[in-house]
Each structure stands twice: as structure tokens, then as C-alpha cells.
Amino acid sequence: MSTLDESTREVAVTAHDLPLACPRPGAPLWARHPRVFLDILKPADGTVACPYCGTVYRFTGERPKGHH
């Protein structure tokens, strides 16, 4: 996971972070909710929001080729 902006709750992720699940490992106890996997590669703009907490994940870098 590259960066976390607490003011907007936006997280930049790379192919190394896949498969993507929210909350992320190491999240503080107050930010915990049921774990949900997010398909960040499907939207054309490479962004997806968590349905529980609203954190926006934005894919950056080269997309993986084939299976990851």
C-alpha cells in the first residue's frame, strides 16, 4: 500500500497489494469492519470505494498481466 490520506480516506494501491481487501492489515481497531474484497481492476478508472467505510482505493502503476 503506497499512501493513505486521512483527510479524504483515499489509498493508492499497486499490483503488489492485490488481492485488495478492506480494512487493510494493520488498520486501527476503530476502523475495523467486516472484511470485504474489492475488485479494483474492473472499473475503467481504477477506483473503487469500500461499501462499509467509504475509503476510496485508487490503482496506480502497471496493471498485472494474466493471473496474479
Beta strands, then each sheet from edge to edge (+ up, - down):
strand 1: 3-5
strand 2: 10-13
strand 3: 20-22
strand 4: 36-38
strand 5: 47-49
strand 6: 56-59
sheet 1: 1+ 2- 6- 5+
sheet 2: 3+ 4-
end
